[in-house]
């Protein structure tokens, strides 16, 4: 889901790679709003997208301010045929896996999934029947 799924809002917290130890950490925005955030100055000027927040790692104790580089920082990501598939957390990854595995039943999943707005943006590269088993194995290795 390259190009940040065309920049839909990302609600937090997000599972990311810890900059201190490369284990799974949690990123959350300092303002509690979904990413990317458009900030407005007192004069009304709209600033570029803001990806600032905090990272906390339970593995090494790292806790610091962090500027998110998404999807590069994503914990749940895989590359396939030049595209990057990512998930913000384990729940979203499970839903993506279910969606890819469903094949012809994808329409029903889109209607009931809490991640539907992301599922419809998955690039077609990840939805081809010929690549399905390979992708499911790659997803399984992420969990």
C-alpha positions in Angstrom: 0.0 0.0 0.0 2.5 2.4 -1.3 2.4 6.2 -1.2 0.7 6.0 2.2 -2.5 4.7 0.6 -2.9 8.1 -1.0 -2.5 9.7 2.5 -5.6 8.6 4.3 -5.7 9.6 7.9 -3.8 7.2 10.2 -5.2 6.9 13.6 -2.8 6.0 16.4 -1.1 4.4 18.1 1.0 2.9 15.3 3.4 -0.1 15.5 6.8 1.1 14.4 10.4 -0.1 14.5 12.1 1.2 17.6 14.9 3.6 16.6 16.9 2.4 19.7 16.8 -1.4 19.3 14.9 -2.3 16.1 12.2 -4.1 18.1 8.5 -3.2 17.9 7.6 0.1 19.5 4.5 2.3 19.7 4.2 5.7 18.1 1.5 8.2 19.1 1.0 11.8 18.1 1.5 14.4 20.8 -1.7 16.1 19.8 -3.9 12.9 19.7 -5.0 13.6 16.1 -4.8 11.2 13.2 -1.8 11.6 10.8 -1.0 13.5 8.7 -2.0 16.6 10.6 -2.5 19.9 9.1 -1.5 22.6 11.5 -2.7 26.2 11.2 -0.7 29.1 12.6 -2.2 32.1 14.5 -2.2 34.0 11.2 -4.2 31.3 9.5 -1.3 29.9 7.5 -1.5 26.1 6.9 1.8 24.4 7.6 3.0 21.3 5.8 1.9 17.9 7.1 3.1 17.3 10.6 4.3 13.8 11.5 5.6 14.6 15.0 4.9 12.4 18.0 6.3 10.2 20.7 7.9 6.7 20.4 7.9 4.3 23.3 9.5 0.9 23.3 8.9 -1.7 26.0 11.8 -3.8 24.8 14.6 -1.3 25.5 12.7 1.5 27.3 13.4 4.0 24.6 11.0 7.0 24.9 11.5 10.1 22.9 10.1 12.6 20.5 10.0 11.1 17.0 9.3 12.4 13.5 7.5 9.6 11.8 8.7 8.4 8.3 5.8 6.4 7.1 5.7 3.7 5.9 9.5 3.3 6.3 9.1 3.2 10.1 6.2 0.7 10.0 6.7 -2.5 11.9 4.2 -4.4 9.8 5.3 -4.0 6.2 6.5 -6.1 3.3 7.6 -5.5 -0.2 6.2 -7.3 -3.2 6.9 -6.5 -6.9 8.2 -3.0 -6.1 5.2 -2.0 -3.9 5.1 -1.8 -0.1 2.2 -3.2 1.9 1.9 -1.9 5.4 -0.4 -2.1 8.4 -0.6 0.3 11.3 -1.0 -2.5 13.9 -1.5 -6.2 14.3 -5.3 -5.9 14.0 -5.1 -4.1 10.7 -2.6 -6.7 9.4 -5.0 -9.5 10.3 -7.7 -7.8 8.4 -5.5 -7.2 5.4 -4.6 -10.9 5.4 -8.2 -11.9 5.6 -9.0 -9.6 2.7 -6.2 -10.9 0.5 -7.1 -14.5 1.3 -10.8 -14.0 0.6 -10.5 -13.7 -3.2 -14.0 -13.5 -4.5 -15.5 -12.8 -1.0 -13.7 -9.4 -0.7 -16.8 -7.4 -1.3 -18.4 -8.9 1.8 -15.3 -8.1 3.9 -15.3 -4.5 2.7 -18.9 -4.1 3.9 -18.1 -5.3 7.4 -14.5 -4.3 8.1 -13.6 -1.5 10.4 -10.6 -1.1 8.0 -12.6 -0.9 4.8 -11.3 2.6 3.9 -7.8 1.2 3.8 -8.7 -2.2 2.2 -10.1 -0.5 -0.9 -6.8 1.3 -1.4 -4.7 -1.8 -1.5 -2.8 -1.7 -4.8 -3.9 -4.4 -7.3 -0.4 -5.9 -7.1 -1.4 -7.4 -3.8 -4.7 -8.7 -4.9 -3.7 -11.0 -7.8 -4.7 -14.6 -7.4 -1.4 -15.7 -8.8 0.5 -14.0 -5.9 -2.0 -14.8 -3.1 -0.2 -17.7 -1.5 3.2 -15.9 -1.6 1.7 -12.8 0.0 -0.1 -14.8 2.7 3.2 -16.5 3.6 5.0 -13.1 3.8 2.2 -11.7 6.0 2.4 -14.8 8.3 6.1 -14.2 8.8 5.4 -10.6 10.1 3.3 -11.9 13.0 
